[in-house]
Amino acid sequence: MWPDRRLLDLFKTEFPIVQAPMAGAMDQELAIAVARAGGLGALPCAMLSADKARDQVNIFRQQVSAPVSMNFFAHTPIPLDPVREAAWRGQLAPYYKEQGLDPAMPLPSAARAPFDAAMCEVVETLKPEIVSFHFGLPEEKLLARVRAAGCIVIASATIVKEAVWLEERGVDAIIAQGAEAGGHRSMFLTDDIATQPGTFALVPQMVDAVRVPIIAAGGIADGRGIAAAFALGAAGVQIGTAYLRCPESRVSPIIRQNLAQAQDGMTAITNVMTGRAARGLVNRAMRELGPVTADTPGFPHASAAFGPLKAAAEKTGSADFTNLWAGQAVALTREMPATELTQVLAGSALRRLSQMAG
């Protein structure tokens, strides 16, 4: 038995395992597979159009009868600064020439939009059981509409202050994102990467500070990590990196290869790839431009210039300019269908918890 059932009762899932919504790395197939096993399938919508998000939820519901979470970014957009953009493109120009590309070639805009009225209408129409937010929360009017649609609201926090802020605004559960976690930091009341606490220091402090259930995220890729999170007071876990090697994920073959070969100590937090702090496997761009720099045009604009470089380099088998988002537990991951992996994770965790209970 799970020692804390609050999340199970809230989400109506069999297991307190939340599949992390990983924008650009997955679609509904991974969410469906996790949901079939009894976990919470989550759909990342920050890089989708309203129509595409609607399509993915509809496909999910056609294939599985289970709750679904729709995830959105809640960052405040910053306008593109032509001066900073020109300077950034100047820094990348040698890489363009190396790849046989024109440094002055036109670039598409970066597709990472915050939650807005159009997406809110999608939520009101589809009424997903859960809506989750990254980088804080949207404006109160939009949030009120999400609640009025009957959705459970959860959001991520990287420090206790952010968790308290979220609880004061009525979220139903909080994801404690430790420094070990892959992908973008959800930080929104701080921008100090250096002082970010790790998951297993953060979770018990959040548990003490708020009343809502805490979902531990970061560095958890097997049953041992799940059991440890519960021992520290978490009511559930969010797992991302472990699902990237599942056949249902949409990462490219070159990303799969890098994940399979990864060892501990191969990830770092960087802002080079997108303009915002995120953890991933260290590649050439991160080594030579960062891993952290003040020169980027800001989020998400920095990522646009990497598009042509990524495409050109990947044709030669190189991930020099590819986002290799992954957490510090990447070496614990394995290739396994997502439904089976979810069941294995839950079963292993329950055995560990049973042993701990004596």
C-alpha positions in Angstrom: 0.0 0.0 0.0 1.1 3.5 -0.7 1.8 5.4 2.6 0.2 8.6 1.3 -2.9 8.2 -0.8 -3.8 11.9 -1.2 -2.5 12.1 -4.8 -4.3 8.9 -5.8 -7.5 10.2 -4.4 -7.0 13.5 -6.1 -6.1 12.2 -9.6 -8.1 8.9 -9.5 -5.1 7.0 -10.8 -3.8 3.5 -9.7 -0.3 4.7 -9.1 1.1 8.0 -7.8 3.4 8.3 -10.8 3.1 11.4 -13.0 4.7 11.2 -16.4 6.5 14.5 -16.9 5.2 16.6 -19.9 8.3 16.9 -22.1 7.7 19.4 -24.8 9.2 18.4 -28.2 10.1 14.9 -26.9 6.7 13.3 -26.9 3.1 13.3 -27.9 -0.1 11.5 -26.9 1.4 8.0 -27.5 3.6 8.2 -24.4 0.8 9.6 -22.3 -1.5 6.9 -23.4 1.0 4.2 -22.5 1.6 5.5 -19.0 -2.1 6.0 -18.4 -2.8 2.4 -19.4 -0.4 1.2 -16.7 -2.2 3.3 -14.0 0.0 6.4 -14.0 -1.0 10.0 -14.9 -0.4 10.7 -18.6 0.5 14.3 -19.3 0.5 16.2 -22.6 3.0 19.1 -23.1 1.1 21.8 -24.9 3.5 24.8 -24.8 4.8 24.1 -28.3 1.5 23.1 -29.8 -1.3 25.1 -31.6 -4.7 25.0 -30.0 -5.9 22.6 -32.7 -3.0 20.2 -32.2 -3.5 20.2 -28.4 -7.2 19.4 -29.0 -6.3 16.6 -31.3 -3.9 15.0 -28.9 -6.4 15.0 -26.0 -9.1 13.6 -28.3 -6.8 10.7 -29.4 -5.9 10.1 -25.8 -9.5 9.8 -24.8 -10.3 7.5 -27.8 -7.7 5.1 -26.7 -7.8 5.0 -22.9 -10.3 5.7 -20.2 -8.1 7.5 -17.7 -7.5 11.1 -16.4 -5.3 13.2 -18.5 -3.1 16.3 -17.7 -2.5 19.2 -20.1 0.6 21.1 -19.3 1.3 24.8 -20.2 4.0 27.3 -19.7 3.2 30.4 -17.7 6.2 32.6 -18.4 6.0 36.3 -19.2 7.1 36.7 -22.8 10.0 39.1 -23.5 10.2 41.0 -26.8 13.0 40.1 -29.1 15.9 42.6 -28.7 17.4 43.2 -32.2 20.7 44.2 -30.7 21.1 41.1 -28.5 19.8 38.9 -31.3 22.4 40.3 -33.7 25.2 39.8 -31.2 24.0 36.2 -30.5 23.9 35.4 -34.2 27.4 36.8 -34.5 28.6 34.4 -31.8 27.0 31.5 -33.7 28.3 32.6 -37.1 31.5 30.5 -37.0 29.3 27.4 -36.4 27.1 28.3 -39.3 30.1 28.6 -41.6 31.5 25.3 -40.3 28.2 23.6 -41.2 28.0 25.3 -44.6 25.2 27.6 -43.7 24.6 31.3 -44.3 25.0 33.1 -40.9 22.4 35.7 -42.1 19.8 33.2 -43.2 16.2 34.0 -42.0 15.1 32.1 -38.9 11.7 30.9 -37.8 10.4 32.2 -34.5 10.8 30.0 -31.4 7.6 28.2 -30.7 7.1 28.3 -26.9 4.1 30.3 -26.0 2.6 31.0 -22.6 -0.9 29.9 -21.6 -3.4 32.4 -23.2 -7.1 32.9 -23.9 -7.1 30.6 -26.9 -5.6 27.7 -25.0 -8.0 28.5 -22.1 -10.9 28.0 -24.5 -9.4 24.6 -25.4 -9.3 23.7 -21.7 -12.8 24.8 -21.2 -14.0 22.7 -24.1 -12.1 19.5 -23.3 -12.2 19.8 -19.5 -9.0 17.7 -18.8 -9.0 16.3 -15.3 -5.7 18.0 -14.5 -4.0 21.2 -15.8 -0.4 21.8 -14.9 1.7 24.9 -15.2 5.5 25.5 -15.5 7.1 28.9 -14.7 4.4 29.9 -12.2 0.8 30.5 -13.0 -1.2 32.4 -15.6 -3.1 35.6 -14.8 -5.9 35.1 -12.3 -8.7 35.6 -14.8 -7.4 32.7 -16.9 -6.7 30.5 -13.8 -10.3 31.2 -12.6 -11.6 29.9 -15.9 -9.6 26.7 -15.7 -10.9 26.1 -12.2 -14.5 26.8 -13.4 -14.0 24.1 -16.0 -13.6 21.6 -13.1 -9.9 21.0 -13.6 -7.5 20.1 -10.9 -4.6 22.6 -11.0 -1.0 21.7 -10.2 2.2 23.6 -10.8 6.0 23.3 -10.3 8.2 25.0 -7.7 12.0 24.9 -7.2 12.2 26.6 -3.8 9.9 26.6 -0.7 9.0 30.3 -1.3 7.5 29.3 -4.7 5.6 26.4 -3.2 4.0 28.8 -0.6 3.2 31.3 -3.3 1.4 28.5 -5.3 -0.5 27.3 -2.4 -1.7 30.8 -1.6 -3.1 30.9 -5.1 -5.1 27.7 -4.6 -3.2 25.0 -6.5 -4.3 21.5 -5.6 -0.8 19.9 -5.6 2.8 21.1 -6.1 5.6 19.5 -8.0 8.9 19.9 -6.1 11.4 20.2 -8.9 14.9 19.6 -7.6 18.1 20.6 -9.2 18.6 17.1 -10.5 15.6 17.3 -12.8 16.1 17.4 -16.6 14.6 20.1 -18.8 13.7 23.6 -17.9 13.9 24.9 -14.3 10.4 25.9 -13.3 11.8 28.8 -11.2 9.7 31.9 -11.2 10.4 33.8 -8.0 14.2 33.4 -8.3 16.7 33.3 -11.2 19.6 32.1 -9.1 20.6 28.8 -10.5 23.6 28.3 -8.1 21.4 28.1 -5.0 18.8 25.6 -6.4 18.3 22.8 -3.8 18.3 19.1 -4.8 15.1 17.1 -4.7 15.8 15.2 -1.5 16.6 18.4 0.4 13.7 20.3 -1.2 10.9 17.7 -0.7 10.8 17.6 3.2 11.1 21.3 3.5 8.1 21.8 1.1 6.2 19.1 2.9 6.7 21.1 6.1 5.7 24.4 4.5 2.5 23.7 2.7 -0.6 21.5 3.2 -1.2 20.3 -0.3 0.3 17.1 -1.6 3.9 17.3 -2.9 5.1 15.5 -6.0 8.8 14.9 -6.0 10.6 15.4 -9.3 14.3 15.2 -10.2 16.8 12.3 -10.0 14.0 9.6 -9.7 14.3 6.8 -12.2 13.6 3.6 -10.3 11.7 2.2 -7.4 14.4 3.2 -4.9 14.0 6.9 -5.8 10.2 6.6 -5.5 10.4 5.0 -2.1 12.9 7.6 -0.9 10.5 10.4 -2.0 7.7 8.9 0.0 9.9 8.4 3.0 10.6 12.2 2.9 6.9 13.0 2.8 6.0 13.2 -0.9 2.6 11.9 -2.0 3.8 11.1 -5.5 6.6 11.4 -8.0 7.0 13.0 -11.5 9.3 11.1 -13.8 10.6 12.3 -17.1 14.0 11.2 -18.2 13.3 7.5 -17.5 10.5 7.7 -20.2 12.7 9.2 -22.9 14.1 5.8 -23.9 10.7 4.2 -24.2 9.7 3.4 -27.8 6.7 5.7 -27.4 8.8 8.8 -26.9 9.5 11.0 -30.0 13.2 11.8 -29.4 15.4 11.4 -32.5 17.7 8.4 -32.9 20.8 10.6 -32.1 19.2 11.7 -28.8 18.4 8.1 -28.0 22.0 7.1 -28.6 23.3 9.9 -26.4 20.9 8.9 -23.6 21.9 5.3 -23.8 25.6 6.1 -23.5 25.1 8.7 -20.7 26.8 8.4 -17.3 26.6 10.3 -14.1 28.3 13.6 -14.3 27.4 14.2 -17.9 24.6 16.7 -17.4 24.7 20.4 -16.6 22.3 23.3 -16.1 22.6 25.7 -19.1 20.8 28.7 -20.6 22.6 28.5 -23.9 20.1 26.4 -25.8 17.0 28.4 -25.1 17.8 31.4 -23.0 16.4 29.9 -19.9 18.0 27.5 -17.4 17.5 23.8 -18.2 19.4 20.6 -17.5 20.7 18.4 -20.2 23.6 16.3 -21.4 26.6 18.5 -22.1 27.2 19.0 -25.8 29.6 21.2 -27.8 27.4 24.3 -27.7 27.1 24.1 -23.9 30.8 23.6 -23.5 32.0 26.3 -25.8 29.3 29.0 -25.2 28.4 28.4 -21.5 27.0 26.3 -19.9 25.6 29.6 -18.6 26.0 32.9 -20.4 24.6 36.4 -20.2 24.8 36.7 -24.0 21.6 34.9 -25.0 18.7 36.9 -26.4 16.5 35.4 -23.7 13.8 32.7 -23.6 12.7 31.3 -26.0 14.5 33.4 -28.6 17.9 31.9 -28.1 16.7 28.5 -29.5 15.7 29.8 -32.9 19.3 30.2 -34.1 20.1 26.6 -33.1 17.4 25.2 -35.5 19.5 25.2 -38.7 22.7 24.2 -36.8 20.9 21.2 -35.1 19.4 20.0 -38.4 22.8 20.2 -40.2 24.8 18.6 -37.5 22.4 15.8 -36.9 22.7 14.8 -40.6 26.3 13.9 -39.8 25.4 12.1 -36.6 26.4 14.9 -34.3 24.4 16.3 -31.3 26.6 19.4 -31.0 23.6 21.7 -31.2 20.8 19.5 -30.1 18.8 19.9 -26.8 19.7 16.8 -24.9 17.4 17.4 -22.0 18.0 14.8 -19.3 18.2 14.6 -15.5 21.0 13.4 -13.3 19.6 9.9 -13.0 19.9 9.3 -16.8 22.4 6.5 -16.4 19.6 4.5 -14.5 17.3 4.6 -17.5 16.5 1.6 -19.7 14.8 0.8 -23.0 11.3 -0.5 -22.1 7.8 0.2 -23.3 6.2 2.9 -21.2 3.3 0.8 -19.9 5.7 -1.9 -18.7 8.2 0.7 -17.2 5.4 2.3 -15.2 4.3 -1.0 -13.8 7.9 -2.0 -13.0 8.5 1.4 -11.2 5.4 1.1 -9.1 6.0 -2.6 -8.2 9.6 -1.9 -7.3 8.7 1.1 -5.2 5.9 -0.8 -3.3 8.4 -3.6 -2.5 10.8 -1.1 -1.1 8.2 0.7 0.9 7.0 -2.7 2.3 10.5 -3.5 3.4 10.9 -0.1 5.0 7.6 -0.6 6.9 9.1 -3.7 8.4 
